[in-house]
Amino acid sequence: MQGNKKIEVAGNIENVSAEGVVCKGLKNPRGMVALDEQTLLLIEAGSAQDEPDGRVVRVALQDGRAPEIEVLSQRHSAVNMQPVMQRDEIMGLSDLGLADGQLLVSQTNGMIESSVSRLSLNGQGQVVDGAQLQPWAQVPGHINCIAFNTQTERWFAVKPDRNHVVEFDPNGQERLVVSLSDLEQGQDAVPVYMVFDENSGCFLLTLFSGEVGRDTNTATKGVAFNGQAGKVISLDPKSGTCKTIVDGLSAPTGIDIADGTLYVLELCAGFLEPLRAMDDAERCLHGGFQRFSGRLLAICLESGEQQILAKALDTPSNVCVVGDSIYISEGMGMPGRPIPHPDGTVVPLQGQLRRLIRQR
């Protein structure tokens, strides 16, 4: 596999070791689905530069060799949200989900509307001969995550810009499940990712938390976050009832469940150096999110005990657990722009896929 640099593993952790970066040079990697421990389907949102370059790829990891990457769909457009957000944010392809041989792919178009498309795959996770992405749903707002309810066999999605969770019927028509209330300091809830918990029949969602003051202060726009306001909540899809599972998190993003353990990514530890002007992207700045300060937490759903499995991650967005492997996608923002590394050097921003090994 490519790369041998270890993630720092913190705390009294005996059953998790770091395997390192297995795929580099990705352009804003996002959602992923594991076909097995060595094969993933992965979204790249793209670079939002020049030609559309968002992709859906199949990544086959091979011990001792570079991963084999097969492109399932490409040339998807992306939008650089720096002028609006004043942070390292690229929006385009956002997530994918797999059920009954159908791969669903969500894409956001400049936070105005989103689409969900379907692609037929064979049993090996490869595109069925002649199959193309087919439009399935077109909805207002920004879809950041899609998830499948295995009990009702319905798809659900979160919309961070509207604080909504929606359900899709078989024809792709949406129904509002819940409109999430503001957080304690008046921030938007900002749901970003969710996963279905078959044991409880509920979805678990991460609430990133919006900016304090809702972006009204131009002097603090882009970084006016309460760093410990994030949460994980449970949502009953039938009643729309929500309750807090974990609070006090720093910008939680991706989430997954395995063996009674909740895995939660924190995007960063702080919010620094927003990108006020377009030429700021040419300077060595954190870009709103403190680079290389993300973490992976493991939380026992029964006891609530928390452990830090990895830190020094660069803006991790998605996590996927399969067997003994934990996959993490990292690197948000304009590919290639200079960012500060904790060792004092300047490094180019790049998307990458990282793997941790669980020894159970």
C-alpha atoms as one frame of an Amber mdcrd trajectory, in Angstrom:
protein
   0.000   0.000   0.000   1.101   3.569  -0.555   2.514   5.518   2.353   3.920
   4.391   5.669   3.384   7.427   7.878   1.529   6.515  11.045  -1.409   8.400
  12.503  -0.743   9.307  16.117  -2.783   6.975  18.293  -3.714   8.511  21.635
  -4.970   7.119  24.932  -4.924   3.583  26.312  -5.716   1.924  23.003  -4.623
  -1.662  22.562  -6.991  -2.897  19.884  -6.415  -0.259  17.215  -3.242   0.360
  15.221  -2.557   2.796  12.390  -1.951   1.484   8.902  -1.452   4.902   7.315
  -2.387   6.534   4.041  -3.415   4.069   1.351  -4.426   6.477  -1.419  -3.142
  10.011  -2.082  -3.830  12.766  -4.587  -7.627  12.615  -4.311  -9.731  15.703
  -4.926 -11.980  16.272  -1.921 -12.836  12.654  -1.086 -16.170  12.312   0.690
 -18.641   9.480   1.200 -17.698   5.842   0.757 -19.173   2.365   0.872 -17.143
  -0.768   1.611 -17.745  -3.804  -0.585 -15.236  -5.740   1.522 -12.160  -4.924
   3.603 -10.061  -4.275   0.511 -12.576  -2.658  -1.853 -14.363   0.684  -1.540
 -16.681   2.814  -3.610 -15.655   6.429  -3.043 -16.824   9.935  -3.939 -14.470
  12.715  -5.021 -16.289  16.047  -4.971 -13.672  17.536  -7.289 -11.470  20.630
  -7.334 -13.931  23.284  -8.631 -11.209  24.385 -11.051 -11.267  24.509 -14.841
 -12.908  21.316 -16.113 -15.421  19.342 -14.000 -13.489  16.559 -12.277 -15.787
  15.102  -9.634 -15.769  11.294  -9.744 -17.226   8.100  -8.366 -14.448   5.534
  -8.145 -13.913   1.940  -7.105 -10.735   1.572  -5.048  -9.188  -1.891  -4.793
  -6.397  -2.009  -2.217  -3.505  -4.351  -2.903  -0.918  -5.236  -0.265   2.509
  -3.979  -1.258   1.268  -2.152  -4.340  -0.526   1.044  -5.237  -4.332   0.766
  -5.127  -6.187   0.038  -8.337  -8.706   2.786  -9.113 -11.578   2.216 -11.526
 -13.694   5.221 -12.526 -17.417   4.464 -12.366 -18.630   7.980 -13.207 -16.737
  11.192 -13.910 -16.780  14.839 -15.056 -19.142  15.965 -12.304 -19.116  19.694
 -11.541 -18.148  21.266  -8.211 -18.393  24.749  -6.710 -15.780  26.557  -4.624
 -17.735  27.975  -1.681 -14.884  30.190  -0.441 -16.528  33.474  -1.521 -19.627
  32.643   0.532 -18.235  30.604   3.437 -14.749  32.165   3.583 -13.443  28.686
   4.360 -11.981  25.670   2.584 -15.204  24.198   1.245 -15.827  22.551  -2.113
 -19.328  21.309  -2.912 -20.343  18.874  -5.610 -20.728  15.124  -5.338 -21.373
  14.542  -1.643 -22.279  10.974  -0.750 -23.251   7.541  -1.961 -25.169   4.553
  -0.706 -25.583   0.972  -1.867 -28.670  -1.242  -1.558 -30.171  -4.000  -3.712
 -27.515  -3.623  -6.404 -28.307   0.075  -6.857 -25.695   2.722  -6.093 -27.264
   6.061  -5.175 -25.132   9.184  -5.622 -26.001  12.629  -4.272 -24.754  15.912
  -5.698 -25.213  19.506  -4.584 -25.293  22.373  -7.059 -24.114  25.504  -5.259
 -26.417  24.954  -2.258 -29.435  25.787  -4.423 -30.625  22.305  -5.194 -29.468
  18.721  -5.013 -29.919  15.655  -7.135 -29.782  11.942  -6.411 -28.951   9.532
  -9.223 -28.855   5.742  -9.490 -26.324   3.418 -11.069 -26.702  -0.360 -11.458
 -23.789  -2.454 -10.177 -22.975  -6.152 -10.369 -22.045  -8.319  -7.394 -18.414
  -7.179  -7.554 -19.317  -3.507  -7.294 -18.625  -2.814 -10.953 -20.928  -1.010
 -13.354 -23.353  -3.268 -15.166 -22.568  -3.286 -18.899 -24.208  -0.287 -20.552
 -25.496   1.189 -17.284 -25.401   4.979 -16.794 -26.226   7.274 -13.909 -29.990
   7.784 -14.023 -31.739  10.769 -12.365 -33.921   9.686  -9.450 -34.622  12.728
  -7.264 -34.276  16.490  -7.602 -34.864  18.540  -4.459 -34.244  22.043  -3.128
 -31.393  22.509  -0.667 -28.062  20.844  -0.062 -27.952  17.076   0.461 -24.794
  16.154   2.345 -25.560  12.540   3.218 -27.879   9.735   2.168 -28.630   6.659
   4.284 -30.787   3.566   3.893 -33.329   2.387   6.461 -33.017  -1.404   6.217
 -36.281  -1.944   8.121 -38.532   0.158   5.882 -36.273  -0.037   2.791 -36.478
   3.714   2.305 -33.732   6.248   1.647 -33.193   9.255   3.907 -31.041  12.363
   3.543 -29.806  15.322   5.593 -29.792  18.936   4.428 -27.337  21.043   6.488
 -28.422  24.336   4.946 -32.049  23.796   6.014 -31.487  21.692   9.145 -33.784
  19.078   7.633 -33.921  15.312   7.549 -36.034  13.985   4.678 -37.315  10.603
   3.521 -37.693   9.504  -0.105 -40.484   7.330  -1.429 -39.732   4.737  -4.149
 -40.288   7.394  -6.831 -37.791   9.835  -5.362 -40.361  12.187  -3.830 -39.221
  13.662  -0.529 -41.072  13.968   2.774 -39.878  16.134   5.645 -39.147  13.966
   8.689 -37.923  16.682  11.049 -36.765  20.284  11.042 -34.061  20.427  13.699
 -34.200  23.137  16.349 -31.439  25.664  16.998 -28.671  24.769  19.430 -28.152
  26.361  22.833 -26.399  29.521  21.625 -28.835  30.069  18.790 -26.687  28.345
  16.161 -28.161  26.305  13.356 -27.986  22.595  14.128 -26.276  21.774  10.797
 -26.800  18.007  10.460 -24.040  16.648   8.245 -23.972  12.836   8.373 -26.138
  10.019   9.632 -26.168   6.250   9.902 -29.005   3.815  10.559 -28.809   1.810
  13.792 -30.617  -1.477  13.248 -30.682  -2.273  16.973 -32.716   0.801  17.889
 -34.463   1.427  14.570 -33.220   5.020  14.771 -30.809   7.132  12.786 -27.782
   8.623  14.530 -26.817  12.065  13.240 -23.878  14.387  13.759 -24.732  18.058
  14.330 -21.777  20.161  13.207 -23.221  23.385  14.695 -23.491  26.626  12.777
 -21.631  29.855  13.420 -22.551  31.842  16.502 -24.410  34.940  15.362 -25.285
  33.296  12.036 -22.471  34.969  10.024 -23.631  38.516  10.834 -20.257  39.804
  12.086 -17.976  40.305   9.100 -14.911  40.425  11.359 -15.492  36.857  12.571
 -17.312  35.365   9.579 -15.948  31.978   8.652 -14.524  31.163  12.074 -17.217
  32.186  14.606 -17.821  28.693  15.937 -18.223  27.369  19.460 -15.656  24.596
  19.298 -17.487  22.276  21.709 -21.088  22.716  20.540 -21.271  19.672  18.248
 -23.474  16.672  19.047 -24.577  13.221  18.049 -28.331  12.759  18.291 -30.710
   9.881  17.643 -33.752  10.338  15.429 -36.815   8.116  15.415 -37.804   8.188
  11.715 -41.419   7.325  12.546 -42.149  10.034  15.120 -39.410  12.552  14.313
 -38.392  12.499  17.989 -34.775  13.418  18.702 -32.557  12.982  21.744 -28.924
  13.766  22.451 -26.513  10.814  22.566 -23.169  12.661  22.824 -22.463  16.372
  23.244 -19.421  18.594  23.664 -17.915  17.576  20.313 -15.717  19.735  18.114
 -17.215  20.002  14.615 -18.331  16.345  14.248 -18.633  15.107  10.674 -18.582
  11.440   9.582 -20.114   8.672  11.677 -20.415   4.884  11.587 -21.460   2.010
  13.872 -19.856  -1.405  14.362 -20.082  -3.954  17.188 -21.855  -1.589  19.570
 -19.271   1.149  19.038 -20.007   4.543  17.527 -17.154   5.982  15.462 -17.231
   9.779  15.139 -14.900  12.110  13.277 -14.183  15.626  14.507 -13.209  17.858
  11.607 -10.852  20.117  13.547  -9.947  21.403  17.001 -10.329  25.081  16.150
 -11.228  27.647  13.508  -8.384  29.780  12.171  -7.386  32.094   9.331 -10.475
  32.352   7.127 -10.071  32.984   3.414 -11.356  36.551   3.086 -10.250  37.176
  -0.500  -9.811  34.870  -3.458  -6.028  35.395  -3.511  -5.890  34.198   0.108
  -5.964  30.698  -1.351  -2.448  31.343  -2.646  -1.145  32.056   0.875  -0.231
  29.493   3.507  -3.326  29.711   5.711  -5.413  27.263   7.703  -8.426  28.358
   5.644 -10.972  28.500   8.460 -10.379  24.987   9.807  -7.254  24.228  11.837
  -5.380  21.836   9.617  -4.135  18.478  10.943  -6.169  18.733  14.154  -9.015
  16.322  13.355  -9.697  13.256  15.479 -11.445   9.897  15.394 -13.415   8.979
  18.511 -14.790   5.602  19.527 -17.838   5.764  21.811 -19.422   2.729  23.455
 -23.160   3.069  22.881 -23.979   1.104  26.024 -21.665   2.770  28.551 -20.913
   6.110  26.867 -17.178   5.560  27.372 -15.106   7.533  24.864 -11.651   6.876
  23.457  -9.509   8.831  21.022  -8.375   6.424  18.336  -6.504   8.858  16.103
  -5.592  12.510  15.945  -3.584  14.857  13.699  -6.007  14.095  10.849  -6.424
  16.793   8.199 -10.087  17.851   8.000 -11.523  14.306   8.013 -15.037  14.172
   6.590 -16.167  10.543   6.282 -15.541   7.274   8.108 -16.418   3.730   7.048
 -15.928   0.642   9.219 -15.795  -2.836   7.696 -14.406  -5.899   9.446 -11.050
  -5.002  10.954 -10.629  -1.857   8.816 -11.563   1.752   9.516 -11.359   4.025
   6.468 -11.197   7.817   6.724 -11.350  10.376   3.917  -9.341  13.555   4.543
  -8.399  16.849   2.942 -11.080  19.504   2.344 -10.460  22.502   0.132  -8.731
  23.579  -3.051  -6.243  20.851  -4.020  -2.650  22.011  -4.117  -3.040  25.231
  -2.174  -0.389  25.741   0.562  -1.393  24.848   4.125   0.609  24.846   7.378
   1.799  21.506   8.729   2.259  21.074  12.511   5.991  20.473  12.016   6.352
  24.048  10.735   6.615  23.219   7.048   4.292  24.229   4.225   2.588  21.364
   2.399   0.109  21.232  -0.491  -3.492  20.472   0.398  -4.467  17.070  -0.919
  -7.224  14.580  -0.456  -6.319  11.148   0.811  -7.753   7.905   2.100  -6.447
   6.590   5.393  -6.841   3.184   6.967  -6.782   2.106  10.618  -6.714  -1.540
  11.632  -8.924  -2.869  14.410  -7.499  -5.914  16.155 -10.540  -7.526  17.719
